[in-house]
Amino acid sequence: MFDGLSDKLQATLAELRSHGTLTEDDIDRAMREIRLALLEADVNFKVVKAFTTTVKERCLGADVVGGLNPGQQVVKIVDEELAALMGGTAAGVAFAPRPPTVILLAGLQGSGKTTAAAKLALHLREEHGSSVALAACDVHRPAAVEQLVTMGERAGAEVYRREGETDAVAIATWALEETRRQGKDVLIVDTAGRLHVDADLMDELVRIRKATRPTQVLLVVDAMTGQDAVNVAQEFAAAVQFDGVVMTKLDGDARGGAALSVKAVTGKPILFASTGEKIDQFERFHPDRMAQRILGMGDVLSLIEKTQKEFDEDEARVLERRMRKGEFTLEDFLSQLKQMRRMGPLTSLLGMIPGFSGQQLRNLKVDERELDRVEAIILAMTPEERRRPELIKGSRRLRIARGSGTSVQQVNRLVKQFDEMRKVMKRIAGGKMPDMAALLRQGR
């Protein structure tokens, strides 16, 4: 995400870091490059102007000119101001003092509101242990209710719907009563959208808000629409007050205009971001971490959190003992591969490691389909073959290739690579670092 902006900002700041000292002219040139990069990223013009003015004033007032490590100081200032631009610190759901907490979702048609409702339900259930219900109040879009029911089941949330009812306010009122009766912690109200902001949309939202008295109103916007998303947010802010933003399709946003503009323009923070198509690819938005990722500093905290969420500590300890004893099998490898893939696409994970630029990640050309092939090959093996890959010869390799839809050569390559990996693990477990040069020669 934000690849173009990230590459240009990193290049500009790298140029500053190459200077032993900085002059005011150096700062001016850098600000022009940053201004151009932000405008090309579809960031609001007024936001860009205010941002570069603030950064320049801070640079000139912090003894950057002629000071020690001036490039590092400028990077620090840009990092802090980018984070401040997007809201400063992470925020989340404001729970009601007494349940149920009611969250009203608003937004235009096509913004991903229904999917966001289910993703938010799963997030609250997993992160806070909340029992969540969803109110199907989009009575205008065909199949909207069915979509919410399907997504709600996957999120483990009950969906309140009323067959044949066309009054969204009546459905919302009834759903709130059901939420209280069943003792649910949270009710998320999925409302209808329109192709554009109009009087009917706003009137319905106002009436649903009056009927449910929500704890929070969240606006769902599509990050890929750039400045259009910011304009929509402004119109909603003028007509129906909302408390925060849910940014959808952030993983597909190569520019970043919406994420970098919406807080400054509306005064409302981004609370959550949808980072993929899967229902669990949804997380709290951390402005400071996003700023660091844009500047190529990585996002180690988010990577640690994802790892802790997906990897079981007891299982990890058992696996460590097996590796030390040289008992690591293809079954263990498959288990680790599946856990890693649950954390998200490899390019996304690599982007959280400091030092990886957007260009470097694009050059890696990580093919997720190769991982699919690896899984298919291992799954085509018998349990005994996974435990003892040395058995895989001749007819067994042909059978596995046919069963996995791959070639014998691909099966051979996986078995060989796994054998080399086990040898490396055994050497490390024995306190001997492997001879990497020899290892590379063997892998050719």
MOFEN-V516598 format. One record per helix or strand of 3 or more residues. SS is the DSSP state (A for helix, B for strand). FROM is the first residue (numbers start at 1). LEN is the number of residues. Records with the same first field share a line. If there is no record, write none. Layout:
SS = FROM-LEN / FROM-LEN
This chain:
A = 3-15 / 24-17 / 45-17 / 70-16 / 113-16 / 144-12 / 168-14 / 199-14 / 223-3 / 227-13 / 250-3 / 257-10 / 287-8 / 300-11 / 313-12 / 330-13 / 346-5 / 358-7 / 368-12 / 383-5 / 389-3 / 394-11 / 408-22 / 436-8
B = 101-6 / 132-5 / 158-3 / 186-5 / 216-7 / 244-5 / 270-5 / 282-3
